[in-house]
Amino acid sequence: MSDAVRRAALGALAMGVLAVTACGCGSGQPTAAAAQSVAPVTREALSQAQLKQVVLGEKDHGPFDIMDLGSKPETDVNSLGEGELACGSVGLAYAQRTRPAATVQELRGAFDTRDDKYKKPAKPGPLMLDVQAHSYADARAVMRNLRADLDACPGWSIKGGVDWQVTRYGDPKNLGDEAVSYRVVNKIDAKHPRASGSVFTIARAGSVVLLATGSVGGPHLELEAPVRGALTDLQREQIKRLPRQR
C-alpha cells in the first residue's frame, strides 16, 4: 500500500468515515497482551520536544507501521454537531481532543503488520493514535470527565439529521493506569447486525493520555476483537516508550 493510499485511509478514519472492511457487531474482548512495566510513567507534564522524543515514529520497526500525522488535529470540532453537553468528551474524541485540552500532542497513523496474528480477512485497517501531554491533574480529569460523559451519554445528534449511538465496552485491562473503550455508530444503522462505526480506546499513563481509534463495520463480524486488540496493543507499544518517574 502506497503512502498516498495510507494517508487517504487515515484521513477518512479521522473524519469518522468507514475506510476499510471491518465489522463491529460482536462482544469479543481484545486479545490479551503483556502488561506494562511496573515502573510508573512520569507525572510531569511533557514539553513538545520531550513528547516528540518518545512518541512512536516512522523509523520504528515494531509490530506497527507508523505514519507521522503532525501535532495538530485536522478535524474541525465545529463539524461534530451541537449534541448534548453530557456527550462532550465522547464527541470531542472524533476531533482528537479531550476535556481538559492537551498541553501538546502528537498524532500518528498506524497499520498492524502482524499478518500471522489474525485469520484472514479479519485484519485491522488503519488506526489512529493521539498521544497527549497534560499536567497530572488534568490527565486524571480527562478520564474522570470521559467516564462521566459516557455514563450520561446514550448518543447525540448532529444538526442536519445524523444521530449517533454510543455503546460502552468493559474497561481494557493492564493498559496504563486506567482506560475506557466505547463504540460510536450511526443510530439509523445501529439495528443492522453489521453496522459500521468507530471504536475508541482512551488510556492514561501518568500524565500522558493516549487516544486510539479504528473503524468497525462491514461483512465480517469477527473483526471487532482484532480492531480492539490492535488498538490496545498499539497503546501498550507507546506506553513502553514513555519516560518513567525518577
C-alpha positions in Angstrom: 0.0 0.0 0.0 1.5 3.4 -1.0 1.9 6.3 1.4 -0.7 8.2 -0.5 -3.3 5.5 -0.1 -2.4 5.0 3.5 -2.8 8.7 4.2 -6.1 8.8 2.4 -7.4 5.9 4.6 -6.2 7.6 7.7 -7.8 10.8 6.6 -11.1 9.0 6.2 -10.8 7.5 9.6 -10.2 10.9 11.2 -13.5 12.1 9.7 -15.3 9.1 11.2 -15.9 7.6 7.7 -15.6 3.9 7.2 -12.4 3.5 5.2 -11.7 -0.3 5.4 -13.6 -3.5 5.6 -14.1 -4.2 9.3 -17.1 -5.2 11.5 -18.0 -4.1 15.0 -21.0 -6.1 16.0 -19.7 -8.7 18.4 -18.9 -8.5 22.1 -15.5 -10.2 21.9 -12.7 -8.9 24.2 -9.3 -7.7 22.9 -6.5 -10.2 22.6 -4.5 -10.3 25.8 -1.1 -8.6 25.7 1.7 -8.2 28.1 1.0 -5.7 30.9 3.1 -2.5 31.0 6.2 -2.3 33.1 5.7 -1.9 36.9 7.8 1.3 36.8 5.2 4.1 36.7 5.1 6.6 33.9 6.2 10.2 34.8 3.7 12.5 36.4 5.5 15.5 35.0 3.9 17.5 32.1 6.0 16.8 29.0 7.0 19.6 26.6 6.5 19.3 22.8 10.2 18.5 22.4 10.0 15.8 25.1 6.9 14.3 23.6 8.5 14.1 20.2 11.4 12.2 21.6 9.3 9.4 23.0 6.3 9.1 20.6 6.3 6.3 18.1 8.0 7.3 14.8 8.1 6.2 11.2 11.5 4.6 11.6 10.4 2.3 14.4 10.4 -1.3 13.5 7.9 -2.8 15.9 4.6 -4.6 15.2 3.1 -1.4 13.7 3.9 0.6 10.6 3.7 4.2 11.8 3.0 7.4 9.9 3.6 10.9 11.4 0.5 13.0 11.1 1.9 16.0 12.9 0.9 17.7 16.1 -2.4 19.5 15.3 -5.8 17.7 14.8 -7.2 18.1 11.3 -10.9 17.7 12.2 -12.8 20.8 12.9 -14.5 20.5 16.3 -17.4 22.6 14.9 -18.2 19.8 12.5 -19.1 17.4 15.3 -22.6 18.9 15.8 -24.2 20.5 18.8 -25.2 17.5 20.8 -25.9 17.4 24.5 -23.3 18.8 26.8 -23.1 15.4 28.6 -21.7 13.9 25.4 -18.9 16.5 25.2 -15.9 14.3 25.8 -17.3 11.4 23.8 -17.8 13.5 20.7 -14.6 15.5 21.1 -12.6 12.3 20.7 -13.6 12.4 17.0 -11.6 15.6 16.7 -8.6 14.2 18.7 -9.5 16.5 21.6 -10.1 16.0 25.3 -11.6 17.9 28.2 -9.4 19.5 29.6 -7.4 20.1 26.4 -3.9 18.7 26.0 -0.9 21.0 26.5 0.8 19.4 23.5 0.1 16.4 21.4 1.4 14.2 18.6 -0.7 12.3 16.1 0.3 9.1 14.4 -1.4 6.7 11.9 -0.7 3.0 12.3 -1.1 -0.2 10.4 -0.7 -3.6 12.1 2.0 -5.6 10.3 1.4 -8.8 12.1 0.0 -10.9 9.3 0.1 -14.1 11.3 -1.9 -12.7 14.3 -5.3 -12.6 12.6 -7.2 -15.1 10.4 -7.8 -13.5 7.1 -9.8 -11.4 6.3 -10.0 -10.4 9.9 -7.1 -7.9 9.9 -7.5 -4.4 11.3 -7.3 -1.5 8.9 -5.8 2.0 9.6 -5.6 3.0 13.2 -5.0 6.5 14.7 -3.1 7.3 17.9 -3.2 10.7 19.6 -0.5 11.0 22.3 -1.3 13.9 24.6 0.7 15.6 27.3 -1.2 17.1 30.3 -0.5 18.1 33.8 -1.0 15.1 36.0 -4.2 16.6 37.5 -5.6 17.4 34.0 -4.8 13.9 32.7 -6.8 12.4 35.6 -9.6 14.9 34.9 -9.7 13.8 31.2 -10.5 10.3 32.3 -12.9 11.3 35.0 -14.8 13.6 32.6 -14.9 10.9 29.9 -16.3 8.3 32.3 -19.0 10.8 33.5 -19.9 11.7 29.9 -20.1 8.1 28.8 -22.4 7.3 31.7 -24.7 10.1 30.8 -24.5 9.8 27.0 -26.5 7.2 25.0 -25.8 9.3 21.9 -26.1 12.7 20.3 -27.4 14.4 17.2 -25.7 16.5 14.6 -27.6 19.4 13.3 -29.0 18.4 9.9 -30.1 14.9 10.8 -27.5 12.4 11.8 -27.9 10.6 15.2 -25.1 8.8 16.9 -25.5 5.9 19.3 -22.8 5.2 21.9 -22.0 1.7 23.2 -19.7 1.3 26.2 -17.3 -1.7 26.4 -15.7 -3.1 29.5 -12.6 -1.2 30.6 -9.4 -2.6 29.0 -7.2 -4.4 31.5 -3.5 -3.7 32.1 -3.5 -0.6 29.9 -1.6 2.2 31.6 -3.1 3.5 34.9 -6.7 3.4 33.6 -8.5 3.1 30.3 -12.0 3.1 28.8 -13.4 1.9 25.5 -16.5 2.5 23.5 -18.1 2.4 20.1 -20.0 5.1 18.2 -22.3 4.1 15.3 -24.9 5.9 13.2 -28.1 5.4 15.0 -30.0 4.7 11.8 -27.7 1.7 11.1 -27.3 0.6 14.8 -30.0 -2.1 14.5 -28.3 -3.6 11.5 -26.2 -6.6 12.6 -23.3 -5.4 10.5 -23.5 -1.6 11.2 -20.3 0.4 10.7 -18.9 2.7 13.3 -15.8 3.8 15.1 -14.1 2.2 18.2 -12.3 4.4 20.7 -9.9 3.3 23.4 -8.6 6.1 25.7 -5.9 5.3 28.3 -3.9 7.3 30.8 -0.3 6.5 31.8 0.9 9.0 34.4 0.4 12.5 32.9 0.0 11.2 29.3 -3.3 10.4 27.7 -3.4 8.1 24.7 -6.5 8.2 22.4 -6.7 5.4 19.8 -9.4 4.8 17.3 -10.2 2.4 14.4 -13.2 1.6 12.2 -15.5 -1.3 12.6 -18.3 -2.4 10.3 -18.9 -4.3 7.1 -19.4 -8.0 6.2 -17.1 -9.7 8.7 -18.5 -10.0 12.2 -15.2 -11.4 13.6 -13.3 -8.2 13.1 -14.4 -6.3 16.2 -12.0 -8.2 18.6 -8.9 -7.7 16.2 -9.6 -4.0 15.9 -10.0 -3.5 19.7 -7.0 -5.8 20.3 -4.8 -3.8 17.8 -5.8 -0.5 19.5 -4.7 -1.7 22.9 -1.5 -3.3 21.6 -0.6 0.0 19.8 -1.2 1.9 23.0 1.0 -0.5 25.0 3.8 -0.1 22.5 3.6 3.6 23.1 3.4 3.3 26.8 6.6 1.3 26.9 8.4 4.3 25.4 7.2 7.0 27.8 9.6 8.4 30.4 9.4 6.9 33.9 9.2 8.5 37.3 12.6 9.2 38.8 
